[in-house]
Amino acid sequence: MELDLLDVHFDLKKIKPREIEEALEDPFAVRFLPDADRPDGETRYYALGRTVSDRYLFLCFWTDGKNVRVIAARELTDGELKFYDRKYAQFK
């Protein structure tokens, strides 16, 4: 999977590309169905994932199966973190 980080709308100094890759590859990440009702026709996917260093990230991205373009990345909110933890507990 190729990670495309050109023209991003978040600070790559705060969230490193390595952390984005780790969150996307998290085997316990919570991924949501595509948002298909966009006026521009682009399909966006959402994921809640964890990095190796236990940093929890929300990601909004586009993919064609080979390339991933990250549109937004940020820390999880408290509610999102609780949701992730509940889903993670189901896999244990």
C-alpha positions in Angstrom: 0.0 0.0 0.0 1.4 3.4 -1.0 0.7 6.3 1.3 0.0 9.6 -0.5 0.6 12.6 1.8 0.8 15.4 -0.8 -1.4 18.4 -0.1 -2.6 17.3 3.4 -4.7 19.5 5.6 -3.0 18.6 8.9 0.4 19.1 10.5 2.8 16.3 9.6 5.1 17.4 12.4 2.4 16.5 15.0 1.3 13.2 13.3 4.1 11.4 11.6 3.6 9.4 8.4 4.9 6.3 10.2 2.1 6.7 12.8 -0.5 7.0 10.0 0.7 3.8 8.5 0.7 2.0 11.8 -2.9 3.2 12.5 -4.1 2.1 9.1 -2.4 -1.3 9.5 -3.7 -1.8 13.1 -5.4 -5.3 13.0 -8.0 -4.1 15.5 -8.7 -0.8 13.8 -12.4 0.2 13.5 -13.2 0.9 9.9 -16.4 2.5 8.7 -18.3 2.0 5.5 -17.6 4.6 2.8 -19.3 7.9 2.8 -21.1 7.7 -0.6 -23.3 10.8 -0.5 -20.6 13.3 -1.4 -21.4 15.9 -4.0 -17.9 15.5 -5.6 -18.4 11.7 -6.0 -15.3 10.8 -4.1 -15.6 7.9 -1.7 -14.0 8.5 1.7 -13.3 5.9 4.4 -12.9 6.4 8.1 -10.8 4.5 10.6 -10.0 4.6 14.3 -6.6 3.0 14.9 -3.7 2.7 17.3 0.0 3.1 16.7 2.8 1.0 18.1 3.4 3.7 20.7 -0.2 3.6 21.9 -1.3 6.8 20.2 -4.9 6.6 19.0 -5.8 8.3 15.7 -8.9 9.1 13.6 -8.2 8.9 9.9 -10.2 10.0 6.9 -8.8 8.6 3.7 -9.4 7.7 0.1 -8.1 4.4 -1.5 -8.1 2.6 -4.7 -6.7 -0.6 -3.2 -3.1 0.2 -4.0 -2.8 3.9 -3.0 -4.1 5.6 0.1 -4.5 9.4 0.2 -5.0 10.6 3.8 -7.4 13.5 3.9 -7.5 14.1 7.6 -5.8 12.8 10.7 -6.2 13.7 14.4 -6.2 12.3 17.9 -9.3 10.4 18.9 -11.8 12.2 21.1 -12.8 10.7 24.4 -16.0 9.3 22.9 -14.2 7.8 20.0 -11.6 6.3 22.3 -14.3 4.6 24.4 -15.9 3.2 21.2 -12.5 1.9 20.0 -11.9 0.3 23.4 -15.3 -1.4 23.4 -14.7 -2.8 19.9 -11.2 -3.9 20.9 -12.5 -5.8 23.9 -14.8 -7.8 21.6 -11.7 -9.2 19.8 -9.9 -10.3 23.0 
